[in-house]
Amino acid sequence: MGAFGLTTAGEFSNAVNGGALYLNGIGSGSRYDRTYGGGARVGSCTPWNDYESYDATMKSNIRQLALSSMDALQVCSRICFVLL
């Protein structure tokens, strides 16, 4: 490591519609919308899947999420790895 240095990688995603759709396997359903395992339904992915209907506020909020995620990753890369 002395000749090469520390190598790290990080990842984040703004995939607002990909969180639980295939979490339990393709075609198995999800707990979120009660198509897998029963229980109480807590929501629906439908509004997130229709990206063409996103209004300006939704697009701005998703953009802000991306910018905040990048800021956090940049700050952490400067601070967190110095602590190692």
C-alpha positions, 0 to 999 in steps of 0.5 A, a space after each residue: 500500500 505504501 507504493 500504491 496508496 489507498 483505493 476506494 470506490 463509492 456509489 449512489 443512485 437516484 433510481 427512484 423507481 428501482 428500489 423494491 421492484 425486483 428485490 425478492 426476485 423477478 416476478 415475485 412481487 414486493 412487500 411494499 405493494 403487498 404482491 409478495 407475502 401478504 400483509 398490509 399494503 404501504 404504498 404503490 410504485 406507480 407514480 414513480 414509474 411514470 417519469 413523463 408525468 414528473 412535474 418541475 418540483 419533482 425533477 428539482 427535488 430529484 436533482 437536489 438529491 443527486 447534488 447532495 449525494 455528490 457533495 456528501 461523497 466528496 466531503 467524505 472522501 476528503 475527511 473519512 479516508 484521512 481518518 483511516 
